[in-house]
Amino acid sequence: MTLAENKHTLVLGASTNTSRYSNICIHELVHHHIPVSAIGLRPGTVAGVEIQTGEPLLAQVHTITLYLGAPRQEQYFDYIVSLNPERIIFNPGTWNPELETLAKKHGIQTLSRCTLMMLSAGSY
């Protein structure tokens, strides 16, 4: 198993709108052969990845990359913790001190970074 295969990533705040960064992120994760799950407000498909709604059962999520602003994250707090990811990436505009504190309490690493930049720099 390659390093990329070990980093199953959930894009939380996914959109079918091609101008949204979450959409671009899904394309880039697929391009880098990183397994991707996506949750958004509306179902759809991006780069062959089904956008699910609600709180689907997902196994072995390594990373959750956020594309939801802080006010919209609270409804997902318990779900995020239940997935037991190794890390949460707060993309620009998504940092939330309450979620960061909760994550750290549960041993989840947090990063305030841009997933797209991390992928392009090879630091994902």
C-alpha positions in Angstrom: 0.0 0.0 0.0 1.4 3.4 -0.9 1.5 6.4 1.3 -1.4 8.0 -0.7 -3.6 4.9 -0.2 -3.2 5.3 3.6 -4.6 8.8 3.6 -8.3 8.3 2.8 -9.6 11.8 2.9 -13.1 13.2 3.6 -13.9 16.5 1.9 -16.5 18.1 4.2 -18.3 20.8 2.4 -18.1 19.3 -1.1 -19.8 21.0 -4.1 -20.4 20.1 -7.7 -19.8 23.8 -8.6 -16.5 23.7 -10.5 -15.5 27.2 -9.2 -15.5 26.0 -5.6 -12.3 25.0 -3.9 -13.8 21.8 -2.5 -14.5 20.7 -6.1 -11.0 21.5 -7.2 -9.7 19.6 -4.1 -11.6 16.5 -5.0 -10.1 16.6 -8.5 -6.6 17.0 -7.1 -7.0 14.2 -4.6 -8.2 11.9 -7.3 -5.3 13.0 -9.5 -2.9 12.2 -6.7 -4.5 8.7 -6.2 -5.7 9.5 -2.7 -8.9 7.7 -1.8 -11.7 10.3 -1.4 -15.1 10.6 0.2 -17.2 13.7 0.0 -20.1 15.2 2.0 -22.0 18.2 0.8 -25.4 19.8 1.1 -26.6 18.3 -2.2 -25.8 14.9 -3.8 -23.8 14.8 -7.0 -20.6 13.5 -8.5 -17.2 15.1 -8.9 -14.3 13.3 -10.6 -16.1 10.0 -10.1 -16.5 10.7 -6.4 -20.1 10.6 -5.1 -21.0 13.5 -2.9 -23.1 12.1 0.0 -25.3 14.1 2.3 -25.8 13.7 6.1 -23.4 11.5 8.1 -22.6 8.4 6.1 -20.7 5.5 7.7 -17.1 5.8 6.5 -14.3 3.6 7.4 -10.6 4.4 8.1 -10.7 8.2 7.4 -7.2 9.5 7.8 -7.9 13.2 7.0 -10.9 15.5 7.0 -10.3 18.6 5.0 -12.8 21.3 5.8 -14.6 23.5 3.2 -17.3 24.7 5.6 -17.2 27.9 7.6 -17.1 27.7 11.4 -20.9 28.3 11.9 -21.8 25.4 9.7 -19.3 23.0 11.3 -21.0 22.6 14.7 -23.6 20.2 13.4 -20.7 17.8 12.4 -18.6 17.9 15.6 -19.8 14.5 17.0 -19.6 13.0 13.5 -16.1 14.2 12.9 -14.9 12.8 16.3 -16.7 9.5 15.6 -14.7 9.0 12.4 -11.5 9.1 14.5 -9.4 10.8 11.8 -5.7 11.3 12.3 -5.9 14.9 11.3 -8.2 17.8 10.3 -7.1 20.4 7.8 -8.7 23.8 8.3 -8.5 25.4 4.8 -8.5 29.2 4.6 -11.7 30.6 6.1 -12.6 27.4 8.0 -10.6 27.7 11.2 -12.7 27.1 14.3 -11.1 27.3 17.7 -14.0 25.2 19.2 -13.5 22.4 16.8 -9.7 22.6 17.1 -10.0 22.3 20.9 -12.4 19.3 20.6 -10.1 17.6 18.1 -7.0 18.0 20.2 -9.0 16.6 23.2 -9.6 13.5 21.1 -6.0 13.2 19.9 -6.7 14.5 16.4 -4.0 16.6 14.8 -5.1 19.9 13.4 -3.6 22.0 10.6 -4.5 25.5 9.4 -3.3 25.0 5.8 -4.5 24.8 2.3 -5.0 21.3 1.1 -4.5 22.3 -2.5 -1.1 23.9 -1.7 -0.1 20.9 0.4 -0.9 18.6 -2.6 1.0 20.8 -5.0 4.0 21.0 -2.7 4.1 17.3 -2.0 3.6 17.8 1.7 0.1 16.2 2.0 
